[in-house]
Amino acid sequence: PKLPFKPVFIQTDNGLEFQGRFRKILTDLKLKHHYVHKRTPNENALIERTLRTDEEEFFFRMKQIPEHYDELRTMFAEWLYRYNYKRIHLGINLKTPYEVVANVLGD
């Protein structure tokens, strides 16, 4: 599924993995690249929480390790779809994250 909005920028930490090829992809997509300031963990708090949820609810609960990376990528994409488009969340009044974003954007 596509995002219900067009991103304007991508925010990352200052890791080396966000250079070279990654930068070219952003240029091709006409996206700006914003970096988190060093030693300011609160700037990245939401993404850090998201990564923790991914670990706790997907990776740590895997019953078996897939043999191929493509299989893992497919499994993770399916989990993300359920999490964002199908699963209701108590913290957002029994709505899905997609519903909340679509409501904010007026879709």
C-alpha positions in Angstrom: 0.0 0.0 0.0 1.0 3.5 -0.6 1.2 6.3 1.9 -1.9 8.6 2.0 0.5 11.6 1.5 3.6 12.4 -0.4 6.7 12.6 1.9 8.8 15.7 1.6 11.9 14.5 3.6 13.4 11.5 5.3 15.0 11.9 8.7 17.8 9.6 9.8 20.6 9.4 12.2 24.1 10.0 11.0 25.0 6.4 10.2 27.1 5.5 7.2 24.3 3.4 5.8 22.5 6.6 5.0 25.1 7.8 2.5 26.0 6.8 -1.0 23.3 4.7 -2.6 20.7 5.8 -0.1 21.4 9.5 -0.9 21.0 8.7 -4.6 17.6 7.1 -4.0 16.5 10.2 -2.1 17.7 12.5 -5.0 15.9 10.3 -7.5 12.7 10.6 -5.4 13.2 14.3 -4.9 13.2 13.9 -1.1 15.3 16.0 1.3 17.5 14.3 3.8 17.3 15.6 7.4 19.7 14.3 10.0 19.1 13.9 13.7 21.4 16.1 15.8 24.1 14.1 17.6 23.5 13.3 21.2 19.8 14.3 21.0 17.9 11.0 21.4 14.5 12.7 21.8 14.6 13.8 18.2 14.4 10.2 17.2 12.1 9.0 20.0 9.2 7.9 17.8 11.3 5.9 15.4 13.2 4.3 18.3 9.8 3.2 19.8 8.7 1.9 16.4 11.9 -0.2 16.2 11.3 -1.6 19.7 7.7 -2.6 18.7 9.1 -4.3 15.6 11.5 -6.3 17.7 9.0 -7.2 20.4 6.0 -8.0 18.2 7.6 -9.4 15.1 11.2 -10.5 15.4 11.1 -11.9 18.9 7.9 -13.8 18.1 9.1 -15.5 15.0 8.5 -19.2 15.2 11.3 -20.0 12.7 14.0 -18.1 10.9 13.4 -17.8 7.2 16.1 -19.3 5.0 16.1 -16.4 2.5 16.1 -12.7 3.0 13.2 -12.2 0.5 11.1 -14.5 2.7 11.9 -12.4 5.8 11.1 -9.2 3.9 7.7 -10.6 2.7 6.9 -11.8 6.3 7.8 -8.4 7.7 5.8 -6.5 5.0 2.8 -8.6 5.8 3.1 -7.9 9.5 3.6 -4.2 8.9 0.4 -4.2 6.8 -1.6 -5.9 9.5 -0.2 -3.6 12.2 -0.9 -0.3 10.3 -4.0 -1.1 8.3 -5.9 -3.9 10.1 -5.0 -3.9 13.8 -6.9 -1.5 16.1 -4.8 0.2 18.8 -6.0 1.2 22.3 -3.8 4.3 22.4 -5.5 5.8 19.4 -9.2 5.1 20.3 -9.5 1.7 18.7 -8.5 2.9 15.3 -5.7 1.7 13.0 -2.7 4.0 12.4 -3.8 4.3 8.8 -7.2 5.6 9.9 -5.7 8.2 12.1 -3.3 9.5 9.4 -6.1 9.5 6.8 -8.4 11.4 9.2 -5.7 14.0 9.8 -5.2 14.4 6.1 -9.0 14.6 5.4 -9.2 11.4 3.3 
